[in-house]
Amino acid sequence: MEEEVNNNVKQVKEKIEQKETKLKEVFEKTERQRRLEIEMKKLKWEEREEEAKRLEKIKSYNTLKQMEEIEKEQLKMKLLGTKKQELQQLRKSMKLNTELYKNEIRDQINANKSKNIDSL
């Protein structure tokens, strides 16, 4: 009888040890999964940060490019404005030169007429 009790105690101890072993394995698995989840969250966070930095660089690059384009446009408009002013000045001087030339020709014609009248 004592042997039977000892056998039963031994079996119960073995079952308890098996359960403890299984529980340890489950705990280790759970712990490993928890660490992996934490690592995955960390990696995702880093990826998001990298993506945000990359997008910020692109945005900054595009902003710089737009600013350069605006500056080019402004320079172009300024140059165009200067060219228009030069053209207007040239037209004014051409008109003045034309008027002066007309006046000179009139004066010469009048001078020639008066010479012709005087010679008659």
VMD Tcl script that builds the backbone (N, CA, C; Angstrom):
set m [mol new atoms 360]
animate dup $m
set s [atomselect $m all]
$s set {name element resname resid chain x y z} {
  {N N MET 1 A 0.809 -1.187 0.000}
  {CA C MET 1 A 0.000 0.000 0.000}
  {C C MET 1 A 0.858 1.260 0.000}
  {N N GLU 2 A 1.871 1.190 0.813}
  {CA C GLU 2 A 2.782 2.332 0.887}
  {C C GLU 2 A 3.455 2.543 -0.468}
  {N N GLU 3 A 3.748 1.458 -1.086}
  {CA C GLU 3 A 4.379 1.541 -2.397}
  {C C GLU 3 A 3.420 2.163 -3.413}
  {N N GLU 4 A 2.178 1.834 -3.306}
  {CA C GLU 4 A 1.160 2.393 -4.195}
  {C C GLU 4 A 1.040 3.898 -3.997}
  {N N VAL 5 A 1.058 4.306 -2.746}
  {CA C VAL 5 A 0.978 5.736 -2.420}
  {C C VAL 5 A 2.217 6.435 -2.955}
  {N N ASN 6 A 3.358 5.816 -2.748}
  {CA C ASN 6 A 4.617 6.396 -3.250}
  {C C ASN 6 A 4.574 6.525 -4.777}
  {N N ASN 7 A 4.035 5.494 -5.397}
  {CA C ASN 7 A 3.897 5.521 -6.856}
  {C C ASN 7 A 2.971 6.650 -7.304}
  {N N ASN 8 A 1.867 6.795 -6.603}
  {CA C ASN 8 A 0.917 7.871 -6.927}
  {C C ASN 8 A 1.558 9.247 -6.719}
  {N N VAL 9 A 2.301 9.369 -5.631}
  {CA C VAL 9 A 2.984 10.646 -5.344}
  {C C VAL 9 A 4.002 10.923 -6.443}
  {N N LYS 10 A 4.707 9.888 -6.822}
  {CA C LYS 10 A 5.722 10.035 -7.874}
  {C C LYS 10 A 5.075 10.467 -9.189}
  {N N GLN 11 A 3.947 9.846 -9.539}
  {CA C GLN 11 A 3.237 10.199 -10.772}
  {C C GLN 11 A 2.732 11.641 -10.725}
  {N N VAL 12 A 2.217 12.031 -9.570}
  {CA C VAL 12 A 1.716 13.398 -9.422}
  {C C VAL 12 A 2.871 14.384 -9.562}
  {N N LYS 13 A 4.016 14.062 -8.942}
  {CA C LYS 13 A 5.197 14.934 -9.050}
  {C C LYS 13 A 5.638 15.054 -10.509}
  {N N GLU 14 A 5.634 13.929 -11.224}
  {CA C GLU 14 A 6.034 13.944 -12.635}
  {C C GLU 14 A 5.072 14.802 -13.459}
  {N N LYS 15 A 3.789 14.658 -13.174}
  {CA C LYS 15 A 2.792 15.463 -13.890}
  {C C LYS 15 A 2.992 16.940 -13.587}
  {N N ILE 16 A 3.276 17.226 -12.316}
  {CA C ILE 16 A 3.519 18.625 -11.928}
  {C C ILE 16 A 4.750 19.147 -12.654}
  {N N GLU 17 A 5.805 18.359 -12.714}
  {CA C GLU 17 A 7.032 18.766 -13.414}
  {C C GLU 17 A 6.757 18.983 -14.905}
  {N N GLN 18 A 5.975 18.077 -15.491}
  {CA C GLN 18 A 5.624 18.223 -16.908}
  {C C GLN 18 A 4.837 19.519 -17.136}
  {N N LYS 19 A 3.891 19.758 -16.246}
  {CA C LYS 19 A 3.088 20.983 -16.355}
  {C C LYS 19 A 3.978 22.210 -16.196}
  {N N GLU 20 A 4.903 22.153 -15.224}
  {CA C GLU 20 A 5.827 23.276 -15.014}
  {C C GLU 20 A 6.677 23.501 -16.259}
  {N N THR 21 A 7.152 22.426 -16.838}
  {CA C THR 21 A 7.970 22.520 -18.046}
  {C C THR 21 A 7.158 23.149 -19.177}
  {N N LYS 22 A 5.933 22.670 -19.345}
  {CA C LYS 22 A 5.067 23.236 -20.387}
  {C C LYS 22 A 4.786 24.707 -20.115}
  {N N LEU 23 A 4.518 25.023 -18.839}
  {CA C LEU 23 A 4.257 26.422 -18.482}
  {C C LEU 23 A 5.478 27.297 -18.769}
  {N N LYS 24 A 6.672 26.779 -18.451}
  {CA C LYS 24 A 7.903 27.528 -18.735}
  {C C LYS 24 A 8.046 27.764 -20.240}
  {N N GLU 25 A 7.774 26.716 -21.020}
  {CA C GLU 25 A 7.865 26.846 -22.477}
  {C C GLU 25 A 6.872 27.886 -22.990}
  {N N VAL 26 A 5.654 27.812 -22.485}
  {CA C VAL 26 A 4.629 28.773 -22.899}
  {C C VAL 26 A 5.048 30.179 -22.491}
  {N N PHE 27 A 5.554 30.309 -21.263}
  {CA C PHE 27 A 5.998 31.615 -20.781}
  {C C PHE 27 A 7.135 32.156 -21.654}
  {N N GLU 28 A 8.107 31.298 -21.976}
  {CA C GLU 28 A 9.228 31.714 -22.826}
  {C C GLU 28 A 8.737 32.126 -24.213}
  {N N LYS 29 A 7.804 31.330 -24.755}
  {CA C LYS 29 A 7.236 31.674 -26.060}
  {C C LYS 29 A 6.539 33.025 -26.009}
  {N N THR 30 A 5.737 33.200 -24.969}
  {CA C THR 30 A 5.008 34.458 -24.802}
  {C C THR 30 A 5.983 35.619 -24.657}
  {N N GLU 31 A 7.009 35.393 -23.865}
  {CA C GLU 31 A 8.024 36.440 -23.654}
  {C C GLU 31 A 8.730 36.774 -24.978}
  {N N ARG 32 A 9.066 35.746 -25.738}
  {CA C ARG 32 A 9.708 35.945 -27.036}
  {C C ARG 32 A 8.790 36.726 -27.974}
  {N N GLN 33 A 7.517 36.353 -28.000}
  {CA C GLN 33 A 6.551 37.055 -28.848}
  {C C GLN 33 A 6.415 38.518 -28.424}
  {N N ARG 34 A 6.391 38.739 -27.119}
  {CA C ARG 34 A 6.275 40.109 -26.616}
  {C C ARG 34 A 7.485 40.941 -27.059}
  {N N ARG 35 A 8.685 40.348 -26.927}
  {CA C ARG 35 A 9.899 41.054 -27.358}
  {C C ARG 35 A 9.877 41.325 -28.861}
  {N N LEU 36 A 9.413 40.325 -29.620}
  {CA C LEU 36 A 9.319 40.505 -31.069}
  {C C LEU 36 A 8.325 41.610 -31.428}
  {N N GLU 37 A 7.204 41.648 -30.737}
  {CA C GLU 37 A 6.218 42.705 -30.981}
  {C C GLU 37 A 6.808 44.079 -30.679}
  {N N ILE 38 A 7.531 44.160 -29.563}
  {CA C ILE 38 A 8.180 45.434 -29.203}
  {C C ILE 38 A 9.178 45.824 -30.285}
  {N N GLU 39 A 9.956 44.859 -30.744}
  {CA C GLU 39 A 10.949 45.126 -31.793}
  {C C GLU 39 A 10.265 45.562 -33.094}
  {N N MET 40 A 9.155 44.901 -33.427}
  {CA C MET 40 A 8.411 45.271 -34.638}
  {C C MET 40 A 7.870 46.691 -34.528}
  {N N LYS 41 A 7.316 47.021 -33.360}
  {CA C LYS 41 A 6.810 48.384 -33.159}
  {C C LYS 41 A 7.935 49.396 -33.308}
  {N N LYS 42 A 9.092 49.061 -32.744}
  {CA C LYS 42 A 10.257 49.949 -32.834}
  {C C LYS 42 A 10.670 50.132 -34.298}
  {N N LEU 43 A 10.721 49.022 -35.044}
  {CA C LEU 43 A 11.095 49.091 -36.457}
  {C C LEU 43 A 10.090 49.916 -37.261}
  {N N LYS 44 A 8.799 49.696 -36.987}
  {CA C LYS 44 A 7.776 50.471 -37.697}
  {C C LYS 44 A 7.915 51.952 -37.383}
  {N N TRP 45 A 8.173 52.265 -36.120}
  {CA C TRP 45 A 8.348 53.660 -35.716}
  {C C TRP 45 A 9.533 54.285 -36.462}
  {N N GLU 46 A 10.648 53.536 -36.514}
  {CA C GLU 46 A 11.835 54.031 -37.219}
  {C C GLU 46 A 11.534 54.224 -38.705}
  {N N GLU 47 A 10.792 53.278 -39.292}
  {CA C GLU 47 A 10.422 53.409 -40.704}
  {C C GLU 47 A 9.588 54.662 -40.929}
  {N N ARG 48 A 8.631 54.906 -40.028}
  {CA C ARG 48 A 7.799 56.111 -40.152}
  {C C ARG 48 A 8.645 57.371 -40.046}
  {N N GLU 49 A 9.593 57.362 -39.096}
  {CA C GLU 49 A 10.473 58.527 -38.945}
  {C C GLU 49 A 11.294 58.750 -40.210}
  {N N GLU 50 A 11.845 57.657 -40.755}
  {CA C GLU 50 A 12.635 57.763 -41.982}
  {C C GLU 50 A 11.778 58.285 -43.133}
  {N N GLU 51 A 10.566 57.770 -43.233}
  {CA C GLU 51 A 9.652 58.213 -44.293}
  {C C GLU 51 A 9.320 59.693 -44.126}
  {N N ALA 52 A 9.088 60.092 -42.879}
  {CA C ALA 52 A 8.786 61.506 -42.612}
  {C C ALA 52 A 9.977 62.381 -42.990}
  {N N LYS 53 A 11.185 61.935 -42.649}
  {CA C LYS 53 A 12.392 62.695 -43.012}
  {C C LYS 53 A 12.527 62.783 -44.530}
  {N N ARG 54 A 12.285 61.649 -45.178}
  {CA C ARG 54 A 12.403 61.617 -46.641}
  {C C ARG 54 A 11.389 62.571 -47.275}
  {N N LEU 55 A 10.154 62.528 -46.782}
  {CA C LEU 55 A 9.122 63.424 -47.308}
  {C C LEU 55 A 9.473 64.883 -47.040}
  {N N GLU 56 A 10.044 65.148 -45.873}
  {CA C GLU 56 A 10.445 66.517 -45.531}
  {C C GLU 56 A 11.543 66.999 -46.478}
  {N N LYS 57 A 12.491 66.093 -46.785}
  {CA C LYS 57 A 13.555 66.455 -47.727}
  {C C LYS 57 A 12.971 66.760 -49.101}
  {N N ILE 58 A 12.034 65.910 -49.529}
  {CA C ILE 58 A 11.400 66.125 -50.837}
  {C C ILE 58 A 10.663 67.452 -50.838}
  {N N LYS 59 A 9.922 67.699 -49.769}
  {CA C LYS 59 A 9.164 68.949 -49.660}
  {C C LYS 59 A 10.120 70.142 -49.674}
  {N N SER 60 A 11.207 70.016 -48.923}
  {CA C SER 60 A 12.204 71.087 -48.876}
  {C C SER 60 A 12.823 71.297 -50.260}
  {N N TYR 61 A 13.151 70.194 -50.938}
  {CA C TYR 61 A 13.733 70.279 -52.271}
  {C C TYR 61 A 12.761 70.954 -53.233}
  {N N ASN 62 A 11.483 70.527 -53.161}
  {CA C ASN 62 A 10.471 71.120 -54.039}
  {C C ASN 62 A 10.287 72.600 -53.742}
  {N N THR 63 A 10.314 72.954 -52.457}
  {CA C THR 63 A 10.180 74.358 -52.078}
  {C C THR 63 A 11.347 75.159 -52.639}
  {N N LEU 64 A 12.561 74.624 -52.497}
  {CA C LEU 64 A 13.735 75.310 -53.042}
  {C C LEU 64 A 13.625 75.448 -54.559}
  {N N LYS 65 A 13.185 74.379 -55.191}
  {CA C LYS 65 A 13.042 74.398 -56.645}
  {C C LYS 65 A 12.012 75.451 -57.059}
  {N N GLN 66 A 10.889 75.507 -56.328}
  {CA C GLN 66 A 9.858 76.499 -56.629}
  {C C GLN 66 A 10.406 77.905 -56.420}
  {N N MET 67 A 11.161 78.089 -55.333}
  {CA C MET 67 A 11.730 79.410 -55.070}
  {C C MET 67 A 12.682 79.814 -56.197}
  {N N GLU 68 A 13.490 78.856 -56.648}
  {CA C GLU 68 A 14.401 79.138 -57.755}
  {C C GLU 68 A 13.617 79.510 -59.006}
  {N N GLU 69 A 12.539 78.783 -59.275}
  {CA C GLU 69 A 11.703 79.084 -60.440}
  {C C GLU 69 A 11.096 80.481 -60.321}
  {N N ILE 70 A 10.628 80.816 -59.115}
  {CA C ILE 70 A 10.045 82.146 -58.895}
  {C C ILE 70 A 11.102 83.219 -59.117}
  {N N GLU 71 A 12.307 82.991 -58.578}
  {CA C GLU 71 A 13.392 83.954 -58.775}
  {C C GLU 71 A 13.722 84.098 -60.254}
  {N N LYS 72 A 13.762 82.974 -60.972}
  {CA C LYS 72 A 14.033 83.028 -62.411}
  {C C LYS 72 A 12.961 83.851 -63.117}
  {N N GLU 73 A 11.690 83.584 -62.760}
  {CA C GLU 73 A 10.579 84.330 -63.359}
  {C C GLU 73 A 10.715 85.816 -63.073}
  {N N GLN 74 A 11.047 86.143 -61.811}
  {CA C GLN 74 A 11.184 87.547 -61.438}
  {C C GLN 74 A 12.314 88.200 -62.227}
  {N N LEU 75 A 13.449 87.497 -62.340}
  {CA C LEU 75 A 14.561 88.033 -63.125}
  {C C LEU 75 A 14.155 88.205 -64.583}
  {N N LYS 76 A 13.441 87.218 -65.087}
  {CA C LYS 76 A 12.977 87.271 -66.469}
  {C C LYS 76 A 12.068 88.481 -66.676}
  {N N MET 77 A 11.121 88.671 -65.744}
  {CA C MET 77 A 10.196 89.799 -65.843}
  {C C MET 77 A 10.950 91.123 -65.724}
  {N N LYS 78 A 11.926 91.150 -64.818}
  {CA C LYS 78 A 12.714 92.372 -64.632}
  {C C LYS 78 A 13.486 92.680 -65.914}
  {N N LEU 79 A 14.115 91.644 -66.464}
  {CA C LEU 79 A 14.864 91.809 -67.704}
  {C C LEU 79 A 13.932 92.218 -68.832}
  {N N LEU 80 A 12.770 91.585 -68.884}
  {CA C LEU 80 A 11.782 91.915 -69.900}
  {C C LEU 80 A 11.327 93.359 -69.740}
  {N N GLY 81 A 11.101 93.769 -68.485}
  {CA C GLY 81 A 10.714 95.157 -68.210}
  {C C GLY 81 A 11.799 96.116 -68.659}
  {N N THR 82 A 13.047 95.767 -68.376}
  {CA C THR 82 A 14.172 96.600 -68.796}
  {C C THR 82 A 14.229 96.673 -70.315}
  {N N LYS 83 A 14.041 95.532 -70.971}
  {CA C LYS 83 A 14.055 95.509 -72.435}
  {C C LYS 83 A 12.910 96.353 -72.996}
  {N N LYS 84 A 11.740 96.281 -72.360}
  {CA C LYS 84 A 10.608 97.092 -72.813}
  {C C LYS 84 A 10.930 98.573 -72.671}
  {N N GLN 85 A 11.542 98.929 -71.544}
  {CA C GLN 85 A 11.912 100.333 -71.339}
  {C C GLN 85 A 12.922 100.772 -72.394}
  {N N GLU 86 A 13.908 99.906 -72.663}
  {CA C GLU 86 A 14.896 100.232 -73.691}
  {C C GLU 86 A 14.207 100.421 -75.039}
  {N N LEU 87 A 13.268 99.534 -75.346}
  {CA C LEU 87 A 12.539 99.620 -76.604}
  {C C LEU 87 A 11.745 100.923 -76.674}
  {N N GLN 88 A 11.089 101.295 -75.570}
  {CA C GLN 88 A 10.343 102.553 -75.535}
  {C C GLN 88 A 11.286 103.738 -75.734}
  {N N GLN 89 A 12.441 103.700 -75.081}
  {CA C GLN 89 A 13.423 104.773 -75.243}
  {C C GLN 89 A 13.888 104.850 -76.696}
  {N N LEU 90 A 14.125 103.679 -77.285}
  {CA C LEU 90 A 14.561 103.638 -78.674}
  {C C LEU 90 A 13.493 104.222 -79.592}
  {N N ARG 91 A 12.227 103.869 -79.349}
  {CA C ARG 91 A 11.129 104.408 -80.158}
  {C C ARG 91 A 11.048 105.919 -80.013}
  {N N LYS 92 A 11.185 106.397 -78.775}
  {CA C LYS 92 A 11.141 107.845 -78.549}
  {C C LYS 92 A 12.272 108.536 -79.302}
  {N N SER 93 A 13.481 107.964 -79.184}
  {CA C SER 93 A 14.611 108.596 -79.872}
  {C C SER 93 A 14.441 108.520 -81.388}
  {N N MET 94 A 13.851 107.407 -81.895}
  {CA C MET 94 A 13.597 107.310 -83.333}
  {C C MET 94 A 12.603 108.381 -83.773}
  {N N LYS 95 A 11.550 108.589 -82.967}
  {CA C LYS 95 A 10.572 109.631 -83.297}
  {C C LYS 95 A 11.244 110.993 -83.313}
  {N N LEU 96 A 12.061 111.244 -82.280}
  {CA C LEU 96 A 12.754 112.539 -82.218}
  {C C LEU 96 A 13.687 112.707 -83.411}
  {N N ASN 97 A 14.434 111.641 -83.726}
  {CA C ASN 97 A 15.340 111.715 -84.875}
  {C C ASN 97 A 14.561 111.941 -86.167}
  {N N THR 98 A 13.418 111.259 -86.294}
  {CA C THR 98 A 12.583 111.437 -87.483}
  {C C THR 98 A 12.102 112.875 -87.575}
  {N N GLU 99 A 11.627 113.409 -86.450}
  {CA C GLU 99 A 11.163 114.806 -86.422}
  {C C GLU 99 A 12.299 115.754 -86.779}
  {N N LEU 100 A 13.475 115.507 -86.192}
  {CA C LEU 100 A 14.626 116.365 -86.500}
  {C C LEU 100 A 14.982 116.284 -87.982}
  {N N TYR 101 A 14.975 115.066 -88.517}
  {CA C TYR 101 A 15.303 114.879 -89.926}
  {C C TYR 101 A 14.279 115.578 -90.817}
  {N N LYS 102 A 12.979 115.450 -90.463}
  {CA C LYS 102 A 11.926 116.129 -91.223}
  {C C LYS 102 A 12.145 117.631 -91.182}
  {N N ASN 103 A 12.430 118.134 -89.988}
  {CA C ASN 103 A 12.661 119.577 -89.847}
  {C C ASN 103 A 13.865 120.023 -90.670}
  {N N GLU 104 A 14.937 119.220 -90.656}
  {CA C GLU 104 A 16.126 119.559 -91.451}
  {C C GLU 104 A 15.782 119.598 -92.928}
  {N N ILE 105 A 15.043 118.595 -93.393}
  {CA C ILE 105 A 14.663 118.538 -94.808}
  {C C ILE 105 A 13.786 119.735 -95.152}
  {N N ARG 106 A 12.808 120.068 -94.274}
  {CA C ARG 106 A 11.962 121.243 -94.513}
  {C C ARG 106 A 12.813 122.504 -94.607}
  {N N ASP 107 A 13.734 122.605 -93.647}
  {CA C ASP 107 A 14.604 123.786 -93.665}
  {C C ASP 107 A 15.410 123.848 -94.966}
  {N N GLN 108 A 15.926 122.701 -95.417}
  {CA C GLN 108 A 16.694 122.683 -96.666}
  {C C GLN 108 A 15.803 123.036 -97.852}
  {N N ILE 109 A 14.577 122.463 -97.844}
  {CA C ILE 109 A 13.640 122.775 -98.937}
  {C C ILE 109 A 13.326 124.257 -98.928}
  {N N ASN 110 A 13.028 124.797 -97.761}
  {CA C ASN 110 A 12.727 126.229 -97.652}
  {C C ASN 110 A 13.931 127.065 -98.078}
  {N N ALA 111 A 15.127 126.615 -97.668}
  {CA C ALA 111 A 16.329 127.348 -98.054}
  {C C ALA 111 A 16.500 127.302 -99.568}
  {N N ASN 112 A 16.255 126.130 -100.169}
  {CA C ASN 112 A 16.368 125.996 -101.621}
  {C C ASN 112 A 15.314 126.841 -102.331}
  {N N LYS 113 A 14.092 126.863 -101.768}
  {CA C LYS 113 A 13.034 127.678 -102.365}
  {C C LYS 113 A 13.416 129.145 -102.323}
  {N N SER 114 A 13.916 129.571 -101.151}
  {CA C SER 114 A 14.274 130.991 -101.053}
  {C C SER 114 A 15.444 131.313 -101.978}
  {N N LYS 115 A 16.380 130.379 -102.207}
  {CA C LYS 115 A 17.476 130.613 -103.141}
  {C C LYS 115 A 16.927 130.730 -104.556}
  {N N ASN 116 A 15.975 129.838 -104.880}
  {CA C ASN 116 A 15.375 129.858 -106.205}
  {C C ASN 116 A 14.587 131.145 -106.422}
  {N N ILE 117 A 13.875 131.568 -105.379}
  {CA C ILE 117 A 13.097 132.806 -105.494}
  {C C ILE 117 A 14.049 133.987 -105.629}
  {N N ASP 118 A 15.124 133.980 -104.885}
  {CA C ASP 118 A 16.095 135.072 -104.946}
  {C C ASP 118 A 16.795 135.102 -106.306}
  {N N SER 119 A 17.036 133.959 -106.901}
  {CA C SER 119 A 17.710 133.958 -108.172}
  {C C SER 119 A 16.782 134.394 -109.296}
  {N N LEU 120 A 15.539 134.376 -109.102}
  {CA C LEU 120 A 14.622 134.829 -110.140}
  {C C LEU 120 A 14.589 136.292 -110.109}
}
mol reanalyze $m
mol bondsrecalc $m
mol representation Tube
mol addrep $m
